[in-house]
Amino acid sequence: MEKVLQLIQENARRTGNGSGISTIRLQRETGLTYKELYPLLLELIETGKIIAREGINHNLLFLL
């Protein structure tokens, strides 16, 4: 889970948290399947560390 949060934090720093990171990019960079990634993202959302917003083509993840 730390690697996923680290990637979201790096994206937020790089974009000023103005552009979210997609689950597809997280999957590519971590090597996790969506089935493995989803529970981690859900936990991060429930603990208030990240937020998911609907983008044009898919959901994007932002740091809170």
VOBA-1610 file (N, C-alpha, C; in pm, whole numbers, padded with zeros to 5 digits, always signed):
BEGIN
Met+00082-00119+00000Met+00000+00000+00000Met+00087+00126+00000Glu+00202+00117+00061Glu+00291+00234+00067Glu+00336+00277-00072Lys+00363+00181-00159Lys+00407+00212-00296Lys+00296+00285-00371Val+00172+00241-00353Val+00058+00304-00420Val+00042+00447-00371Leu+00046+00467-00241Leu+00034+00601-00184Leu+00150+00689-00228Gln+00269+00633-00235Gln+00386+00708-00279Gln+00369+00756-00423Leu+00317+00671-00511Leu+00295+00710-00650Leu+00191+00821-00660Ile+00086+00813-00580Ile-00017+00917-00580Ile+00041+01048-00528Gln+00124+01041-00424Gln+00188+01160-00369Gln+00284+01223-00470Glu+00362+01141-00540Glu+00454+01193-00641Glu+00378+01263-00754Asn+00267+01204-00795Asn+00185+01266-00900Asn+00127+01398-00851Ala+00084+01403-00726Ala+00027+01526-00669Ala+00133+01636-00662Arg+00254+01601-00622Arg+00364+01699-00618Arg+00396+01751-00757Arg+00405+01660-00852Arg+00442+01697-00988Arg+00337+01786-01056Thr+00209+01762-01026Thr+00101+01836-01093Thr+00037+01941-01004Gly+00087+01958-00882Gly+00023+02050-00788Gly-00114+01999-00745Asn-00131+01867-00750Asn-00256+01798-00718Asn-00370+01844-00808Gly-00335+01899-00925Gly-00436+01945-01021Gly-00478+01839-01119Ser-00400+01733-01127Ser-00429+01623-01218Ser-00415+01493-01141Gly-00518+01413-01143Gly-00514+01287-01071Gly-00440+01180-01147Ile-00413+01071-01080Ile-00346+00956-01142Ile-00451+00847-01165Ser-00442+00781-01277Ser-00541+00678-01310Ser-00504+00544-01247Thr-00604+00461-01231Thr-00579+00326-01179Thr-00497+00246-01280Ile-00514+00275-01408Ile-00438+00205-01511Ile-00289+00235-01495Arg-00256+00359-01471Arg-00115+00397-01451Arg-00059+00333-01324Leu-00142+00332-01218Leu-00098+00268-01094Leu-00073+00119-01116Gln-00159+00054-01192Gln-00141-00087-01222Gln-00010-00110-01297Arg+00015-00027-01397Arg+00137-00041-01476Arg+00263-00022-01391Glu+00261+00079-01305Glu+00381+00112-01228Glu+00404+00021-01107Thr+00298-00041-01056Thr+00314-00131-00941Thr+00319-00278-00981Gly+00266-00309-01098Gly+00259-00449-01140Gly+00143-00525-01078Leu+00053-00454-01010Leu-00063-00516-00948Leu-00179-00524-01046Thr-00263-00625-01029Thr-00385-00632-01107Thr-00489-00541-01042Tyr-00597-00512-01115Tyr-00701-00428-01058Tyr-00761-00495-00934Lys-00774-00627-00939Lys-00829-00702-00826Lys-00742-00687-00701Glu-00611-00676-00719Glu-00519-00658-00607Glu-00514-00511-00563Leu-00527-00420-00659Leu-00516-00277-00632Leu-00640-00219-00565Tyr-00757-00266-00605Tyr-00883-00209-00557Tyr-00895-00205-00404Pro-00868-00314-00331Pro-00880-00307-00184Pro-00785-00205-00122Leu-00666-00190-00179Leu-00571-00091-00128Leu-00624+00050-00146Leu-00680+00077-00264Leu-00736+00209-00292Leu-00856+00236-00202Leu-00939+00137-00184Leu-01055+00152-00097Leu-01014+00187+00045Glu-00911+00123+00095Glu-00861+00152+00230Glu-00806+00296+00238Leu-00733+00338+00136Leu-00679+00474+00134Leu-00791+00578+00128Ile-00897+00547+00056Ile-01012+00638+00049Ile-01083+00643+00184Glu-01105+00527+00244Glu-01176+00520+00372Glu-01099+00586+00486Thr-00967+00586+00479Thr-00886+00648+00584Thr-00863+00797+00557Gly-00917+00846+00447Gly-00909+00989+00418Gly-00776+01037+00362Lys-00700+00947+00302Lys-00571+00986+00245Lys-00582+01028+00099Ile-00677+00966+00027Ile-00696+01001-00113Ile-00845+01015-00142Ile-00875+01070-00260Ile-01013+01082-00306Ile-01017+01040-00452Ala-01125+00977-00492Ala-01144+00938-00632Ala-01247+01031-00694Arg-01216+01079-00813Arg-01309+01165-00887Arg-01323+01110-01027Glu-01440+01131-01085Glu-01465+01083-01220Glu-01400+01175-01322Gly-01318+01118-01407Gly-01256+01193-01516Gly-01335+01172-01644Ile-01281+01220-01753Ile-01350+01206-01882Ile-01363+01059-01921Asn-01255+00982-01908Asn-01257+00843-01951Asn-01259+00741-01838His-01216+00781-01719His-01209+00688-01606His-01189+00766-01478Asn-01191+00696-01366Asn-01169+00762-01238Asn-01024+00802-01220Leu-01005+00915-01151Leu-00871+00963-01120Leu-00857+00974-00969Leu-00738+00951-00920Leu-00711+00952-00777Leu-00628+01075-00741Phe-00671+01144-00637Phe-00605+01265-00590Phe-00569+01250-00445Leu-00464+01317-00404Leu-00424+01323-00265Leu-00515+01421-00191Leu-00555+01386-00070Leu-00637+01480+00009Leu-00550+01570+00092
//
